[in-house]
Amino acid sequence: MNNQLEQVLKKQQQQQHAPQEGEIENVIQLVGFMVGDEEFAVPILGIQEIIKPIEYTRAPKTPPYVLGVFNLRGSVLPLIDLRMKFGLSKSKENEDTRYMVIKHNDEVAGFVIDRLTQATRIKESAIDPAPETLNDEQNLIYGVGKQKDKLISILNVEALLKRDF
């Protein structure tokens, strides 16, 4: 019994001293999804939940990309079509369409996405800032994540939720 305790303590000490300065690298967990032919991602911590499409009510005097509002367990949230916000044509819902409910501080909204792809982890060093040509006044793109075989545009959750309507 005493021998097992010593082994556990030794293992804990090794784990505490194992990482050297500079060896620890931050990893961001992201949820990937498709809008049109492009893959985007948002940090997993910004996602409240992902649901199948539900009924929504059109809201008057809002931009075309704001489809309306929907009721999620007593909370009325705006519903934004990312295809239309990104300048793409609206598409019909299908079995892959989802509402991604995103939250940052007190702001919450639902975003229509074409389909989920995968959860992924990207090291911060593999994320480049958005190219200056993409830096419009809204700053929707946080950065571009580089993976082995593809690039993923990482969206800025705070900018997505900023109300311009």
TAWO-V303232 format. One record per pair of residues at least 24 apart in sequence whose ideal C-beta (glycine too) atoms are under 10 Angstrom apart, sorted by sequence separation. I is the first residue (numbers start at 1). J is the second residue. If there is no record, write none. Layout:
i: (I & I)
j: (J & J)
//
This chain:
i: (48 & 49 & 77 & 121 & 122 & 130 & 138 & 54 & 65 & 77 & 120 & 122 & 127 & 130 & 53 & 64 & 75 & 77 & 85 & 88 & 121 & 128 & 130 & 138 & 48 & 72 & 85 & 120 & 127 & 137 & 84 & 48 & 70 & 72 & 78 & 80 & 81 & 82 & 83 & 77 & 78 & 79 & 80 & 81 & 82 & 83 & 122 & 70 & 77 & 78 & 79 & 80 & 81 & 82 & 83 & 67 & 77 & 78 & 79 & 80 & 81 & 82 & 120 & 122 & 75 & 77 & 78 & 79 & 117 & 72 & 72 & 53 & 69 & 70 & 52 & 53 & 69 & 40 & 53 & 52 & 56 & 66 & 67 & 52 & 53 & 111 & 52 & 53 & 54 & 67 & 35 & 36 & 40 & 52 & 53 & 65 & 35 & 36 & 51 & 52 & 65 & 34 & 35 & 38 & 50 & 51 & 33 & 35 & 50 & 51 & 111 & 35 & 36 & 38 & 49 & 50 & 51 & 107 & 111 & 35 & 36 & 37 & 49 & 50 & 107 & 109 & 36 & 48 & 49 & 50 & 104 & 105 & 109 & 35 & 36 & 47 & 48 & 49 & 85 & 102 & 104 & 105 & 107 & 108 & 46 & 47 & 48 & 49 & 56 & 86 & 103 & 104 & 107 & 109 & 36 & 46 & 47 & 48 & 85 & 102 & 104 & 106 & 107 & 35 & 46 & 47 & 48 & 54 & 56 & 102 & 104 & 105 & 107 & 46 & 53 & 104 & 42 & 45 & 46 & 82 & 102 & 103 & 104 & 43 & 45 & 51 & 53 & 102 & 42 & 48 & 50 & 100 & 43 & 48 & 49 & 50 & 34 & 42 & 48 & 33 & 50 & 47 & 33 & 50 & 33 & 31 & 42 & 42 & 47 & 40 & 82 & 44 & 85 & 35 & 38 & 41 & 44 & 35 & 37 & 40 & 41 & 44 & 33 & 35 & 36 & 39 & 41 & 82 & 34 & 35 & 39 & 41 & 33 & 34 & 35 & 80 & 32 & 33 & 34 & 41 & 80 & 31 & 33 & 34 & 32 & 33 & 34 & 78 & 32 & 33 & 31 & 32 & 33 & 78 & 80 & 31 & 32 & 31 & 32 & 78 & 30 & 31 & 32 & 30 & 31 & 29 & 30 & 29 & 30 & 28 & 29 & 30 & 27 & 28 & 29 & 27 & 28 & 27 & 28 & 26 & 27 & 28 & 26 & 27 & 30 & 66 & 25 & 26 & 27 & 28 & 66 & 25 & 26 & 27 & 28 & 43 & 66 & 25 & 40 & 42 & 65 & 25 & 26 & 40 & 41 & 63 & 63 & 62 & 41 & 61 & 39 & 59 & 39 & 46 & 46 & 47 & 39 & 41 & 43 & 46 & 39 & 40 & 41 & 42 & 43 & 45 & 46 & 32 & 38 & 39 & 40 & 41 & 42 & 43 & 28 & 38 & 39 & 40 & 41 & 42 & 43 & 46 & 28 & 30 & 32 & 38 & 40 & 42 & 46 & 28 & 32 & 35 & 42 & 33 & 32 & 35 & 30 & 32 & 33 & 30 & 30 & 28)
j: (72 & 73 & 101 & 145 & 146 & 154 & 162 & 79 & 90 & 102 & 145 & 147 & 152 & 155 & 79 & 90 & 101 & 103 & 111 & 114 & 147 & 154 & 156 & 164 & 75 & 99 & 112 & 147 & 154 & 164 & 112 & 77 & 99 & 101 & 107 & 109 & 110 & 111 & 112 & 107 & 108 & 109 & 110 & 111 & 112 & 113 & 152 & 101 & 108 & 109 & 110 & 111 & 112 & 113 & 114 & 99 & 109 & 110 & 111 & 112 & 113 & 114 & 152 & 154 & 108 & 110 & 111 & 112 & 152 & 108 & 110 & 93 & 109 & 110 & 93 & 94 & 110 & 82 & 95 & 95 & 99 & 109 & 110 & 96 & 97 & 155 & 97 & 98 & 99 & 112 & 81 & 82 & 86 & 98 & 99 & 111 & 82 & 83 & 98 & 99 & 112 & 82 & 83 & 86 & 98 & 99 & 82 & 84 & 99 & 100 & 160 & 85 & 86 & 88 & 99 & 100 & 101 & 157 & 161 & 86 & 87 & 88 & 100 & 101 & 158 & 160 & 88 & 100 & 101 & 102 & 156 & 157 & 161 & 88 & 89 & 100 & 101 & 102 & 138 & 155 & 157 & 158 & 160 & 161 & 100 & 101 & 102 & 103 & 110 & 140 & 157 & 158 & 161 & 163 & 91 & 101 & 102 & 103 & 140 & 157 & 159 & 161 & 162 & 91 & 102 & 103 & 104 & 110 & 112 & 158 & 160 & 161 & 163 & 103 & 110 & 161 & 100 & 103 & 104 & 140 & 160 & 161 & 162 & 102 & 104 & 110 & 112 & 161 & 102 & 108 & 110 & 160 & 104 & 109 & 110 & 111 & 96 & 104 & 110 & 96 & 113 & 111 & 98 & 116 & 100 & 100 & 111 & 113 & 119 & 113 & 155 & 119 & 160 & 111 & 114 & 117 & 120 & 112 & 114 & 117 & 118 & 121 & 111 & 113 & 114 & 117 & 119 & 160 & 113 & 114 & 118 & 120 & 113 & 114 & 115 & 160 & 113 & 114 & 115 & 122 & 161 & 113 & 115 & 116 & 115 & 116 & 117 & 161 & 116 & 117 & 116 & 117 & 118 & 163 & 165 & 117 & 118 & 118 & 119 & 165 & 118 & 119 & 120 & 119 & 120 & 119 & 120 & 120 & 121 & 120 & 121 & 122 & 120 & 121 & 122 & 121 & 122 & 122 & 123 & 122 & 123 & 124 & 123 & 124 & 127 & 163 & 123 & 124 & 125 & 126 & 164 & 124 & 125 & 126 & 127 & 142 & 165 & 125 & 140 & 142 & 165 & 126 & 127 & 141 & 142 & 164 & 165 & 165 & 145 & 165 & 145 & 165 & 147 & 155 & 156 & 157 & 150 & 152 & 154 & 157 & 151 & 152 & 153 & 154 & 155 & 157 & 158 & 145 & 151 & 152 & 153 & 154 & 155 & 156 & 142 & 152 & 153 & 154 & 155 & 156 & 157 & 160 & 143 & 145 & 147 & 153 & 155 & 157 & 161 & 145 & 150 & 153 & 160 & 152 & 152 & 155 & 152 & 154 & 155 & 154 & 155 & 154)
//
